Amino acid sequence: MKKFFLAILTLIFLISFAEAKNPEYIDKIIKLYNLKTNNALEFNATKSSDGYNFNCTFKNAPKIYKTIFNSKPMHVIVDDGPLVTSPHFTLAKAGLVSKGSVLNIFNEKLLKDIKKSLKSEPKYSYQAVVSFSNKLEEKLTIDPIKIDNNDTSIELSKIYVANNFDLDSFTGKSSLKIDNLIVKPKNKSGILEAKDIKFISKIPQEPIDNIMLFADSKLSLGEVDFKATDKNKNPIAVKFSANIEGITRRVDKDYLDFAIKYNFKALDANTIALAKGIKSSSLNLELKNLGIKGVEKFILLSQKLDKLNSKLIEATQKNDSQEMQKVILEQQELLNSGVDIFNKTFIGGKSRVVLDLNLKSDKESFAKVNLLYKGEPISGNIQSLVISLMAQQLNLFDGDFEVQLDSSLATSINPLAIMGLDLLKSKGFATEKNGLYYLKGQLKSGKIVINGKAYTIPELTKALF
């Protein structure tokens, strides 16, 4: 009998311990959100009667986070599986539901002015399901927001957020959609309206050292309509669409590629006229074969500098000269560590810069560059880095460049541009056909090569003038 009671007590202890400890999927959801903020915010959860209270602290975040947000818990009702009825009927590990006021996440001091301007208190609705295979599917909707004060009126349509993530690999996809945003100043004529706003972020590979290093992010604006008046009270009207994309992808265990892409398109004749005849423009800038260790260290450096900037602002507001001096010295020490980061990021004979800029008017203009970085590792402080890079000039890169420019477009931007283009043509550096000027060359061994002939910068200047 004594052994029986001992076994019962042991079982009760184990059950109590299991109940006190968060389920694995809760801990993984917390880790996911820590990773998504690069650990600037620290999320945690405490058990409640019907679920969990989620909140965050700002230990590693710049002070601006504390100014805007608070750390009040967000209550989430949890329906444990295997039979889940909320948010909908399914078989899963758990269902999660939360509703409340959007204002609850903001700092009370900030809310005093915001509440006066709000037409109604916006609510949010959160729903999520964790599958048996540890897949998290989340949906968040936020009511339309209307702000109206003495200066500006702002109208924001309903916000839709959807997340799908694997809680084992922390890979997945996030999306945000807003149908309409209208900003209208009260004391000036004009309006800004953006339609069909979408943001999509994909995390295709697992984090490295708790950093979500690899991601594809894209912001698209279906239509932006801006109307205003200039200082002479002349009307300005612009209408365009835009896509902006940032991509970071692993090449192998040591290197990654980073790219920034954008595309802007004018949507009416007036916008084309204001853009000097440019109907659309696109840019693809790639930094290839960057050292992963260097990029990691750069991200961590940026976070530390953000915190120091917050400290410096606080010390300045208090007029604490001793603390200000201390922070400035810490900043300088951190910046000096940027030399090692640069050496670990840009690798001589490996890293590459690729640029493709395209402008479409009645004709097509473009600039294409493909350069291999050749620099040697640099020693010293941040000043040494800058001086060394400036001193090496053309010796830093080998590669090709190619430019085509519409003379009408160049002249509309700068009436004197045609003189420079004709000079390049007369000296045999550029060709011209139907108003399109074309130039092609190389950077090689510290010289510019055009038409098979190599020039230093002074030699090129002398050949032109």
N, C-alpha and C positions, 0 to 999 in steps of 0.2 A: 504493500500500500504506500509506503514511504517513497519508493521509486516511482510509483504512478504519479503522486503529487509533484515530485521533482520534475518529472517529464512535462506535466501540465504547466508548471511555473516557467520551465525553459521555453515551451511553446508560446506562452503569453509574452515573454520577454522578446522573443524573435518577432512576433507579430507587432508588438509595440515599436520595436526598432525599425521594422519595415515601414510602418505607418509614419514614423517621424522623419524618415529619409524620403527625399523627393524621388518620384519615379524617374527612371532613366530618361524618358522622353522629355520630361520637364527640364531636367538639367541640360539636355541637348538643345532645347529651344532657347534656353538662356544663353548657352555658348554661341548659338547661331547669331543672336542679336548682338552679343559682344563683338563677334567677328565682323559683323556688318558695319559697326561703328569704329572698326580698328581699335577696339578696346578703349575708345575715348569715354564711352559710357559703360558702367558696370551694372548689369542687370542681375537681379536675384528674385527669388520667389519664396513666400512663406505660406504654409498650409492654412486654409480657412475651412469653415464647416462644409461648404459645398464646392470648394475648388482651391484657388490660389490667389494671393495678392502679389502682383508683379510690380516692382519698382526699380529705380536705377539711382546710382550715385554718380558724382561728377569728379571722382578722384583724379582721373587722367585727362579731363577735358579742360579746354580753355574757359576762362571765367565767364565768357559770353553765354555759355550753356546755362550756368546758374542764374544768370540775369533773365534769360528767356523762359526756362523750364523749371518745374519743381520736381521733388522726388516723392510725391504722393503716390501710394500704391494704386494700381489699376486692378480691379477685382475681375477675375475670370472664373466663370462656372465651368467645372470639368465633369464630363459624363464618361466614366471609365467603361471600357469595353469588357468583354468582346461584343456585346450588343449595345450599340450607341443609338440614342434617339434624338440627341441634340448636338449640333444644329439641324441634323436630319437623320433619318433612319438608315443605319448601315452597320456593317461588321468592321470593327477597327479597334485599335488600342484605346483611343480616347477621342471625344469631341470637346471642343472648347468654345465658349460663347461669352461675349461681354458687350455691354451697352452703357452709354453714358454721355456726359457732356465733353465736347472737345476742349472746353476751357479748363478742365481739371488738370491738364498737363502743363499749364502755363503758370509762371510765377505770379503770386498774388499782387505784387507791386505793379507788374506789367498790365494786369487785368483791369486795374482801376480805370485807365483811359480806354482800353479796348471795349469794355462792357458798355460804356456810354455811347459808343459809335455803332454797336451791333443792333441790327433790326430785330434779330431773334437769336436765341442761344443754339448754336449748331450741335447736333448730336452725332455720335458715331455708332456703328454696329460692326462687331468683329465676330467672325466665325472661322473655325479651323477644325481639321480632322487629321489625326495621326494614324496612319495605316499600320498594319502588322509588319510591313517591311520598312518601317521608320521613314515613310514619306510624309512630309508636312504640307498640307494644302490650306492656305489661308485666304480669306477675303475680308477686306475692310472697306466700308463705305462711310463717307462723311457728308452730312447734309450741306446744301448750298449755303454759302456765307455771304452776307450783305453787310458792308461797313459804310456808314455815312456820317461824316463829320464836317466841320466847317471848311476844311481844305479839299477833301477828296471823297469820292464815292467809289467803292470797290464791290464788284459782284463776281462771285466765283460759283460756278455750277457744281453739282454733286461730284465728289472725288471718289474714284474707284481704284482700289489697290488690290492686287492679287499676287500671292507668292506661292511658289512650289519648290520645295527644297528636300534634299536627301539629308536626313539628320545624322547619317554615319560619315558621309564624305563632305557634307556642307557645300555641295554643288547644287545649282538650281537656277531659278529665274524669278525676277520680280518685275512687275509692271504697274504703271500708274497712268490713269486716264482722266483728263478734265475736258469737258466739251467746250467750255467757254469761260473766258476771263475778260472783264471790262473794268478799266480804270479811267475815271473821269475827274479832272481837277475842277474845283468849284469856281475859282477866281480867274481862270484862264479858259479860252476856247480851245477845244481839242479833246481827243479821246484815244485811248489805246484799247484795241480789242484783239484778243488771240483766240483762235478756234482750233479745235481738234488737237489738244496738247497731249502728247504721249511720251512716256519715259519707260524704256525697257532696259533692264540690266541682267546679264547672264553671267553666272559663275561656272565656267566649264571644267575647272580643275580644282583639286583640293587646296586649301590654304597651306602656306609655308610659314612655319614658326608663328602661328596664330595671326597671320596677315593674309587677307584675301587679295593676293597679288595679281591673279589672273582674272580678267573680267572683260566683257563686251558691254558697253553702255551706249545707248542711243536716245537722244532727245529729238523729237520731231514736232514741228509747228505747222499744222495744215494751212493756216492763214493768219498773218499778222497785219492788222489794219491800223495805221497810226496817222492821226490828223492833229496838227498844231499850227502855230504861227511863229515866225522868226522874230528877231528883235525889231525889225522894221514893220511888223504886223502883216507880213506877206504869208499867205497860206502855204502850209507844207502838208502833202498827203503821200503816204508810202504804203504799198501793199505788197507783201512777199510771203513766200513759204521758206522753211529752213529745216535742215537735218544736220545734227552735230553728233559725231560718234567718237568714242575713245575705246581703243582696243589694246589689251595687254595679253600676250600669248607666250607660252613656254616654247622654246626651241629645243632645248635638251636640259640636262640637269644643271648646267652652269649659265645658260643664256636665255634671254627672252627678247621678244620684239614688242615695241610700243608704237601705236599709230594714232594720229588725230585726223579725222576727216570731217569736212563740212561741205554743204551744198546749199546755196541760196539762189532762189529764183524769183525774179520780179513778176508780179501778177497783173500789172496794168501798164499802159503807155506812159503815164505820169511818173511812175517809179523808174522805168527804164531811162526816161529823160534825166531825172535827178541823179541816176547812177552813171551819167555820161555815156549812155547807150549800151551799158552792160545788161544783157537779158538774164544771164545766169553766171554764177561763179562757183568753182569747186576747188578744194584743196585736199591733198593727201600727203601728210607729212609722217614719215616713218623713221624711227630710230631702231635699227636692227642690231641684234647680237649684243645687247647690253648685259653686263654682268648682273646676275640675280642677287648676289650678296650685296653689291653696291646699291641696287634699287631698294632692297630691304632696309639697309642702313639709312638711305635717304628719307624713306617714309618715317622711320623712327626719329631721325633728326628733326624733321618737320613738326612732328608732334611735340617734341621737347621745346622747340623754338616757340610754338604756339603758347605753351604753358608759361614760358619766360616772358613773352609779350604781355600776357595777362598780368603777370607779377609786376612788370614795369609800369603798366597803366595804373595799377593799384597804388604803387609807390609814388608815382607822379601826382596822382590825385591827393595823396596824403602829404605831399611835399617832403617825403622821406629821402633825403639826398644819400644817406648811407646805404639804404636798401637799393636805391636806383643804381648806385655805383656797383654794388655787388651783383645785381642782375645783368648789367652791361658787361661786366667781366665774364660772367657765365655764358652770355650770348657769344662773346668773342671766342671763348674756348671751344664752344660747340661749333661755331663757323669754321674754326681752324681744323676741326676733325673732318670738314667737308673735303679736304684735299685727299685724304685716304678714300673717302666715298667716291670721289671723282675717278681716282685710279682704279677702283674696283668696278666702276660702272662702264667707263669708256676704255675699251681694250684695244691697244694698238695692233693694226693688222687684222682686226676682227670686227669691231663695231663699224656701223655704216649709217650714213644719213641719206635718205631718199625723199625727194620733194617733187610733187607734180601739181602745179597750179594751172588752172584753166579758166579763161574768161571768154564768154561768148557774147559778141555783139552782132553786127551784121556779118562779121568774119570771126575767126577763132584765133585767140592769142593764148600762148602757153609758155610756161617755164618748167624745165625738167632738170633735176640735179640728182646724180648718184655718186656719192663720195665715200671713200674708205678712210677711216680715221687711222693716222699713222703715229700719233703722239706717243712719246715715252712716258713712263710713270714720273710724276712730279713730286718733289719733296718740299718741305717748308710749310708756311701758313697760307691762309686764304689769299693774302696779297701776292705771295710768290706764285700761286696758281694763276691769278689774273695776269701778272706780268709775263710769266712764261708762255701762256697761250697767245698773248698779243705779240710777243717777240717772234714766235714761230710762224705766224701768218700763213702763207701758202704751203709751208712745209707740213702743216697739220693733216692735209688731205690729199689723196689722189683720186681722180675720177673724171666723170663726163658732165658736161652741161649743154643745154640746148634751149634756145629762146626763139619764139616767134611772136611778133608784135604788130598789131593792126595800127597803121599810121594815123588813121582817123580817130581811133580810140585814144592813142597816146597824145594827140594834139588836143582833144577835148579835155583831157586831164591837165595837160601842161602845154600851152601854145608853143613853147620853146623846144619841146621834145623832138620835133621833126629835124631841128638843126643837129642834134646829137646823132639821130639815126642816119641822116645824110652823111655826117662825118665818118661814121663806121663804114658806110657803103663806099665812100670815096677812097678810103684807105684800104679797102679790100677785106675788111674784117666781117662785113655783113653783105648779104645779097637782098635784093628787093624784087618782088613780083606782085602785080595787082594790088599795091599798097601794103603788102605784108613783108616786113623786114625779118630776116632769118639769120641767126648766128649760132654756130656750133663750135665747141672746143673741149679742151681737157685741162685738168690740173695734174701736173706730173713733176715729181722731184722738185717741188718748190717753184715751179714756173707755170705760166699759162700758155697752152699750146693752141694756136689757131692756124688753120690752113697748113699744118705740118711744121710751123715755126714756133719755137719756144721763146717766151719773154719773161723777164722778171717784171715786177710792178714798175720800177723806174724805166725799164726798156719799153714797156707797153705805153707808158705815158709819153715818152719821147716819140714813139712811132705815130702816135695819134696827133700830137700837138707840135 
